[in-house]
Amino acid sequence: MINTLAVFLGTCLLLAMVPGPGAAVIFRQAVGDGRRSAFMTMLGNETALVIWGIAAACGLTALVTASQLAYDTMRIVGAGVLIWLGVQAFRSVRRGESTFAPPTGPAPGRSSGWRSYRTGLIANLTNPKAAVFAMSFLPQFVPGGLPVLPTVVLLAVLWAVMDALWFSGVIWFIGRARSLFDRSVVRRRLTQFSGAVLIALGLRLVTE
């Protein structure tokens, strides 16, 4: 059982290192809005992971796999979210801003904590691959003899914790290199790059 848990945690860490929509959104928030916004976005992303784990334990994610309509709907919505975030990144560069937040937000140039949290949550909840992956990945590590529902939920929480550990390191690194990212030219280029990545991921998702 200990060996199985060690393999599971190691696999979760490796999965966190693989670039994807969640990573792109967190990176965009870290560069454009700062450390606090990135951490809140990360919390939203990890909350979605736990929700998908609970859904997998309850068998709900099987519906996404079984129903082509449900899968396609999530795919289109998820692609729309990613493309919208990418477009917003380019618009912020054009306006000379560094955030998705409107001018009436709580502070100039900063997204609210709730807005950032919601961004991470929605980006992951509208990713059908996350649903299918949770259903196929988590049950493999349930030891024989243990109740499936609470064990899968616990594994989902551990998955989110390992994911958060990796992204916390990424966010910390970006924060330490803040003097570089604060340069207007570097910030604009990174914002444009993150926007292009988000749009590309969205287009890839919608054309699959």
C-alpha positions as CSV (number, residue, x, y, z in Angstrom):
1,M,0.0,0.0,0.0
2,I,2.9,2.4,0.8
3,N,4.5,1.6,-2.5
4,T,1.2,2.3,-4.3
5,L,0.9,5.6,-2.6
6,A,4.5,6.6,-3.4
7,V,3.9,5.7,-7.1
8,F,0.6,7.7,-7.0
9,L,2.2,10.8,-5.5
10,G,5.2,10.6,-7.9
11,T,2.8,10.3,-10.9
12,C,0.8,13.3,-9.7
13,L,3.9,15.4,-9.5
14,L,4.9,14.4,-13.0
15,L,1.4,15.2,-14.3
16,A,1.6,18.6,-12.7
17,M,4.8,19.3,-14.7
18,V,3.1,18.6,-18.0
19,P,2.0,21.9,-19.6
20,G,-1.8,22.2,-20.0
21,P,-4.7,24.7,-19.8
22,G,-4.4,24.9,-16.0
23,A,-0.7,25.7,-16.2
24,A,-1.2,28.3,-18.9
25,V,-3.9,30.1,-16.9
26,I,-1.8,30.1,-13.7
27,F,1.3,31.3,-15.6
28,R,-0.7,34.1,-17.2
29,Q,-2.1,35.2,-13.8
30,A,1.4,35.1,-12.2
31,V,3.0,37.2,-14.9
32,G,0.2,39.6,-15.4
33,D,-1.5,40.0,-12.0
34,G,1.1,38.9,-9.5
35,R,1.6,36.2,-6.9
36,R,-1.6,36.6,-5.0
37,S,-3.8,36.4,-8.1
38,A,-1.8,33.3,-9.3
39,F,-2.2,31.5,-5.9
40,M,-6.0,32.2,-6.0
41,T,-6.1,30.9,-9.6
42,M,-4.2,27.8,-8.5
43,L,-6.7,27.2,-5.6
44,G,-9.5,27.3,-8.1
45,N,-7.7,24.9,-10.3
46,E,-7.1,22.5,-7.4
47,T,-10.7,22.8,-6.3
48,A,-11.8,21.6,-9.7
49,L,-9.4,18.7,-9.5
50,V,-11.1,17.6,-6.2
51,I,-14.5,18.1,-7.7
52,W,-13.6,15.9,-10.7
53,G,-12.2,13.3,-8.2
54,I,-15.5,13.3,-6.3
55,A,-17.4,13.0,-9.6
56,A,-15.2,10.1,-10.6
57,A,-15.9,8.4,-7.3
58,C,-19.6,8.8,-7.8
59,G,-19.4,7.6,-11.4
60,L,-20.6,11.0,-12.8
61,T,-17.6,11.4,-15.0
62,A,-18.6,8.2,-16.8
63,L,-21.6,10.1,-18.1
64,V,-19.2,12.5,-19.9
65,T,-17.4,9.6,-21.5
66,A,-20.7,7.8,-22.4
67,S,-22.5,10.8,-23.8
68,Q,-21.0,12.3,-26.9
69,L,-23.3,15.3,-26.5
70,A,-22.1,15.9,-23.0
71,Y,-18.5,15.6,-23.9
72,D,-18.8,17.8,-27.0
73,T,-20.7,20.5,-25.0
74,M,-17.9,20.6,-22.3
75,R,-15.3,20.6,-25.0
76,I,-16.8,23.6,-26.8
77,V,-17.4,25.5,-23.6
78,G,-13.9,24.8,-22.4
79,A,-12.4,25.8,-25.7
80,G,-14.4,29.0,-25.5
81,V,-13.1,29.8,-22.0
82,L,-9.5,29.3,-23.1
83,I,-9.9,31.4,-26.2
84,W,-11.6,34.1,-24.3
85,L,-8.8,34.3,-21.7
86,G,-6.2,34.4,-24.6
87,V,-8.0,37.2,-26.3
88,Q,-8.3,39.1,-23.0
89,A,-4.5,38.8,-22.6
90,F,-4.0,40.4,-26.0
91,R,-6.5,43.1,-25.2
92,S,-4.8,43.9,-22.0
93,V,-1.5,44.4,-23.9
94,R,-3.2,46.7,-26.3
95,R,-4.7,48.8,-23.5
96,G,-1.4,48.9,-21.7
97,E,-2.7,46.9,-18.8
98,S,-1.6,43.7,-17.1
99,T,-4.8,42.2,-15.9
100,F,-8.2,40.8,-16.9
101,A,-9.9,42.9,-14.2
102,P,-12.0,45.8,-15.3
103,P,-11.0,49.3,-14.3
104,T,-13.7,49.3,-11.6
105,G,-12.0,46.4,-9.8
106,P,-10.8,46.5,-6.2
107,A,-7.4,47.9,-7.1
108,P,-5.8,49.3,-10.3
109,G,-4.0,46.6,-12.3
110,R,-5.1,43.8,-10.0
111,S,-7.7,41.1,-10.3
112,S,-9.8,40.4,-7.2
113,G,-9.2,37.1,-5.4
114,W,-12.6,35.8,-6.2
115,R,-12.2,36.6,-9.9
116,S,-8.8,34.8,-10.0
117,Y,-10.2,31.8,-8.1
118,R,-13.1,31.6,-10.5
119,T,-10.8,31.8,-13.5
120,G,-8.9,28.7,-12.3
121,L,-12.0,26.9,-11.3
122,I,-13.9,27.4,-14.6
123,A,-10.8,26.7,-16.8
124,N,-10.5,23.2,-15.2
125,L,-14.2,22.4,-14.7
126,T,-14.8,23.0,-18.5
127,N,-11.9,20.7,-19.5
128,P,-13.5,17.3,-20.5
129,K,-10.1,15.7,-20.5
130,A,-9.8,16.3,-16.8
131,A,-13.1,14.5,-16.2
132,V,-12.1,11.5,-18.3
133,F,-8.6,11.4,-16.9
134,A,-9.9,11.5,-13.3
135,M,-12.2,8.6,-14.0
136,S,-9.5,6.5,-15.6
137,F,-6.6,7.6,-13.4
138,L,-7.7,7.6,-9.7
139,P,-9.5,4.2,-9.5
140,Q,-6.3,2.5,-10.5
141,F,-4.7,3.3,-7.2
142,V,-7.5,2.2,-4.9
143,P,-6.0,-0.7,-2.8
144,G,-8.1,-3.9,-2.7
145,G,-10.3,-4.1,0.3
146,L,-10.7,-0.4,0.8
147,P,-14.1,1.4,0.2
148,V,-13.9,3.0,-3.3
149,L,-15.8,6.3,-2.7
150,P,-13.8,7.7,0.3
151,T,-10.5,6.3,-1.1
152,V,-10.9,8.0,-4.5
153,V,-11.9,11.3,-2.8
154,L,-8.8,11.1,-0.6
155,L,-6.7,10.4,-3.7
156,A,-8.2,13.4,-5.4
157,V,-7.3,15.6,-2.5
158,L,-3.7,14.2,-2.6
159,W,-3.6,14.8,-6.3
160,A,-4.6,18.4,-5.8
161,V,-2.0,18.8,-3.0
162,M,0.8,17.6,-5.2
163,D,-0.4,19.8,-8.1
164,A,-0.5,22.8,-5.7
165,L,3.1,22.1,-4.5
166,W,4.4,22.2,-8.0
167,F,2.6,25.3,-9.0
168,S,3.5,27.0,-5.7
169,G,7.1,26.5,-6.7
170,V,6.4,28.0,-10.2
171,I,4.6,31.0,-8.7
172,W,7.4,31.5,-6.2
173,F,10.0,31.5,-8.9
174,I,8.1,34.0,-11.0
175,G,7.7,36.2,-7.9
176,R,11.4,36.0,-7.2
177,A,12.1,37.1,-10.8
178,R,9.6,39.9,-10.5
179,S,12.2,42.5,-11.4
180,L,12.5,40.9,-14.8
181,F,8.8,40.4,-15.3
182,D,8.1,44.0,-14.2
183,R,9.9,45.3,-17.3
184,S,7.2,46.5,-19.6
185,V,8.7,44.9,-22.8
186,V,9.1,41.5,-21.1
187,R,5.7,41.7,-19.5
188,R,4.0,42.5,-22.8
189,R,5.9,39.7,-24.6
190,L,5.1,37.1,-21.9
191,T,1.4,38.2,-21.8
192,Q,1.2,37.9,-25.6
193,F,2.9,34.5,-25.4
194,S,0.5,33.2,-22.7
195,G,-2.4,34.6,-24.7
196,A,-1.2,32.8,-27.8
197,V,-0.8,29.5,-25.8
198,L,-4.3,29.8,-24.4
199,I,-5.8,30.4,-27.8
200,A,-3.9,27.5,-29.3
201,L,-5.0,25.2,-26.5
202,G,-8.6,26.3,-27.1
203,L,-8.4,25.8,-30.8
204,R,-6.8,22.4,-30.3
205,L,-9.6,21.4,-27.9
206,V,-12.4,22.6,-30.3
207,T,-11.0,20.9,-33.4
208,E,-10.2,17.5,-31.8
